[in-house]
Amino acid sequence: MEARKLQAKEISCRVQQITADGLSLLLYITSRAAMNLMDDTFGALMWKRESREVNGEERCVVSVYNPEIKEWISRDDVGTASYTEKEKGRASDAFKRACVNFGIGRELYSAPRIWITNACATIKKKKDKEVYYTYDRFSVKSISYNSKGEIDSLEIVNDSTKEVVYRKYPTSYITKAMYNTLEEAINTIGDFNNFSIQMVYDMCSISDLKKMPVEDYQPVYNKLLKMIEMKKRGCDA
């Protein structure tokens, strides 16, 4: 059974880096949210966890029961310590990493770099030290995913001001006119130098020409035009 994608309310934000100019945020899932999603995906009584220490590392084993083969399927991973409550932090991190092996929260690995400028956050400097901090808290207002399960759009709000301080817009795909232009160029090239449409797919990591991001259009079209010119001259690529 495939885990559903995280909803905005299930994602937390943590300040990863902070300077006088702004701060970067990291998206993560809490242990409680991971447990709830495991319940929703596999059933509260159909999974279990076990923590153990191996060679000084905190390791968590998460197992899911497969009723079809009547066996437990296990995945495990190790955790890293947090700045506070190191032992508890290691155990929590190990659990969440093990859950990722079952698809829980894996989409967060596709998160973009989230930079919040100092105009959108209250950043303070410690006395006599080049160290900056903030009491502001941030949360995910909205999120959506593309067909690959990657984050496609994202809105972050500053909980203090209630203002959206970061926004990633959804991917825009090529228009019908752009599609027709590409299709015409591809047909013109034909099988010249063993060309195939798969080469275009590989350039953009797509499997459907209509799903080409608009920012990939011009570089791909320019490449096709060069191949058309080479074909006219009877040159090899």
C-alpha positions as CSV (number, residue, x, y, z in Angstrom):
1,M,0.0,0.0,0.0
2,E,1.4,3.4,-1.0
3,A,1.5,6.1,1.6
4,R,-0.4,9.3,0.8
5,K,1.5,12.6,0.5
6,L,1.8,14.9,3.5
7,Q,-0.8,17.6,4.0
8,A,0.3,21.1,4.9
9,K,-0.8,20.7,8.5
10,E,1.4,17.6,8.9
11,I,4.6,19.4,7.9
12,S,6.7,21.4,10.3
13,C,9.3,24.1,9.6
14,R,12.7,24.6,11.4
15,V,15.2,27.3,11.0
16,Q,18.3,25.7,9.4
17,Q,20.6,28.7,9.0
18,I,20.3,32.3,9.9
19,T,22.3,35.4,9.0
20,A,21.8,39.2,9.2
21,D,20.2,39.0,5.7
22,G,17.7,36.3,6.3
23,L,17.2,32.6,7.2
24,S,16.7,29.3,5.5
25,L,14.0,26.8,6.6
26,L,13.9,23.0,6.6
27,L,10.7,21.1,6.2
28,Y,10.3,18.0,8.3
29,I,7.8,15.7,9.8
30,T,7.4,15.1,13.5
31,S,7.4,11.6,15.0
32,R,3.7,12.0,16.0
33,A,2.8,13.0,12.4
34,A,4.8,10.0,11.1
35,M,3.0,7.6,13.5
36,N,-0.4,9.0,12.4
37,L,0.4,8.5,8.8
38,M,1.7,5.0,9.4
39,D,-1.7,4.3,11.1
40,D,-3.6,5.8,8.1
41,T,-1.6,3.9,5.6
42,F,-1.2,0.4,7.1
43,G,-3.6,0.4,10.1
44,A,-2.8,1.0,13.7
45,L,-2.4,-2.7,14.5
46,M,-0.5,-3.6,11.3
47,W,2.9,-2.0,12.1
48,K,5.3,-1.9,14.9
49,R,8.6,-0.3,15.9
50,E,11.7,-1.4,17.8
51,S,14.7,0.6,18.9
52,R,18.1,-0.9,19.6
53,E,21.7,0.3,19.9
54,V,24.1,-1.1,17.4
55,N,27.8,-0.2,17.6
56,G,26.9,2.9,19.5
57,E,24.3,4.0,17.1
58,E,20.6,4.4,17.8
59,R,18.8,2.2,15.3
60,C,15.1,1.9,14.8
61,V,13.4,-1.1,13.1
62,V,9.9,-0.4,11.7
63,S,7.9,-3.5,10.5
64,V,4.7,-3.6,8.6
65,Y,2.5,-6.8,8.4
66,N,1.7,-8.0,4.9
67,P,-1.5,-10.1,5.1
68,E,-1.0,-11.5,1.6
69,I,2.2,-13.3,2.5
70,K,1.5,-13.4,6.3
71,E,4.9,-12.0,7.1
72,W,6.3,-8.9,8.7
73,I,8.3,-6.6,6.3
74,S,11.0,-4.6,8.2
75,R,13.0,-1.5,7.3
76,D,15.6,0.2,9.6
77,D,17.8,3.2,9.8
78,V,19.9,5.2,12.3
79,G,19.3,8.6,13.8
80,T,21.4,11.6,14.5
81,A,21.4,13.6,17.7
82,S,19.5,16.9,18.0
83,Y,20.8,20.0,19.8
84,T,18.5,19.3,22.8
85,E,17.6,16.0,24.4
86,K,20.2,14.1,22.3
87,E,19.1,10.6,23.1
88,K,15.5,11.3,22.5
89,G,16.4,13.2,19.3
90,R,18.4,10.2,18.0
91,A,15.5,7.8,18.6
92,S,13.0,10.1,17.0
93,D,15.2,10.7,13.9
94,A,15.9,7.0,13.5
95,F,12.2,6.2,13.6
96,K,11.3,8.9,11.0
97,R,14.2,7.7,8.7
98,A,13.0,4.1,9.0
99,C,9.4,5.3,8.1
100,V,10.8,7.0,5.0
101,N,11.7,3.5,3.7
102,F,8.0,2.8,3.6
103,G,7.4,6.1,1.7
104,I,6.3,8.2,4.7
105,G,7.3,11.8,4.1
106,R,9.7,10.9,1.3
107,E,8.4,13.8,-0.7
108,L,10.1,16.3,1.6
109,Y,13.4,15.4,0.1
110,S,12.2,17.3,-3.0
111,A,11.7,20.5,-1.1
112,P,13.3,23.6,-2.7
113,R,15.7,25.9,-0.9
114,I,13.5,28.1,1.3
115,W,15.1,31.5,2.0
116,I,13.2,34.1,4.0
117,T,14.7,37.6,3.8
118,N,15.1,39.8,6.9
119,A,12.2,41.9,5.6
120,C,9.9,39.0,6.3
121,A,11.3,37.9,9.7
122,T,12.5,39.5,12.9
123,I,16.2,38.7,13.1
124,K,18.2,39.7,16.2
125,K,21.9,39.7,17.0
126,K,23.5,38.5,20.2
127,K,25.5,41.1,22.1
128,D,29.2,41.2,21.2
129,K,28.8,38.1,19.0
130,E,28.2,37.6,15.3
131,V,25.4,35.2,16.1
132,Y,21.8,35.8,14.9
133,Y,18.5,34.4,16.1
134,T,14.8,34.8,15.7
135,Y,11.7,34.0,17.8
136,D,9.5,33.9,14.7
137,R,7.8,30.6,13.9
138,F,6.8,29.5,10.4
139,S,4.3,27.0,9.0
140,V,3.2,25.5,5.7
141,K,0.1,27.2,4.5
142,S,-0.4,25.1,1.3
143,I,1.5,22.5,-0.7
144,S,0.9,20.4,-3.8
145,Y,2.8,17.7,-5.7
146,N,3.4,16.8,-9.3
147,S,2.9,13.4,-11.0
148,K,6.3,12.3,-9.7
149,G,5.4,12.9,-6.1
150,E,7.7,15.9,-5.9
151,I,6.8,19.2,-4.3
152,D,5.3,21.4,-7.1
153,S,3.9,24.4,-5.2
154,L,4.5,25.7,-1.7
155,E,3.5,28.5,0.6
156,I,5.1,29.4,3.9
157,V,3.6,31.8,6.4
158,N,5.2,33.6,9.3
159,D,3.0,32.7,12.2
160,S,3.8,36.0,14.0
161,T,2.7,38.3,11.1
162,K,0.3,35.8,9.4
163,E,1.9,36.9,6.1
164,V,3.0,34.5,3.3
165,V,6.8,34.9,3.3
166,Y,7.7,32.3,0.7
167,R,5.9,31.1,-2.3
168,K,6.8,28.5,-5.0
169,Y,4.5,28.5,-7.9
170,P,3.3,25.4,-9.7
171,T,5.2,24.2,-12.7
172,S,3.9,25.7,-16.0
173,Y,3.8,23.4,-19.0
174,I,4.3,24.2,-22.6
175,T,1.3,25.6,-24.6
176,K,-0.4,23.8,-27.4
177,A,1.4,26.0,-29.9
178,M,4.8,25.1,-28.4
179,Y,3.8,21.5,-28.5
180,N,2.9,21.7,-32.2
181,T,6.2,23.4,-32.9
182,L,8.2,20.8,-31.1
183,E,6.3,18.0,-32.8
184,E,6.9,19.5,-36.2
185,A,10.6,19.8,-35.5
186,I,10.8,16.2,-34.3
187,N,9.0,14.9,-37.4
188,T,11.4,16.9,-39.6
189,I,14.5,15.3,-37.9
190,G,12.9,11.8,-38.3
191,D,15.5,9.1,-37.5
192,F,18.5,11.3,-38.5
193,N,21.5,10.1,-36.6
194,N,19.4,7.6,-34.8
195,F,17.3,10.4,-33.2
196,S,14.3,9.5,-31.2
197,I,11.7,11.3,-29.1
198,Q,13.2,9.5,-26.1
199,M,16.2,11.8,-26.4
200,V,13.8,14.8,-25.8
201,Y,12.3,13.0,-22.9
202,D,15.7,12.4,-21.4
203,M,16.6,16.1,-21.7
204,C,13.7,17.1,-19.5
205,S,13.2,14.0,-17.4
206,I,9.7,13.5,-18.7
207,S,7.7,10.8,-20.4
208,D,5.1,12.9,-22.2
209,L,5.9,15.8,-24.5
210,K,2.9,17.7,-23.2
211,K,4.3,17.6,-19.7
212,M,7.5,19.5,-20.7
213,P,8.1,22.5,-18.2
214,V,7.9,25.8,-20.1
215,E,11.5,26.7,-19.0
216,D,12.8,23.6,-20.8
217,Y,11.1,24.5,-24.1
218,Q,13.7,27.0,-25.6
219,P,16.8,24.9,-24.8
220,V,15.2,21.8,-26.3
221,Y,13.9,23.7,-29.4
222,N,17.3,25.2,-30.0
223,K,18.8,21.7,-29.9
224,L,16.3,20.4,-32.4
225,L,16.9,23.4,-34.7
226,K,20.6,22.5,-34.7
227,M,19.8,18.9,-35.6
228,I,17.5,20.1,-38.4
229,E,20.3,22.3,-39.8
230,M,22.8,19.4,-39.6
231,K,20.4,17.2,-41.5
232,K,20.0,19.8,-44.2
233,R,23.8,20.0,-44.6
234,G,24.0,16.2,-44.5
235,C,26.3,16.3,-41.5
236,D,26.8,13.8,-38.7
237,A,26.0,14.8,-35.1
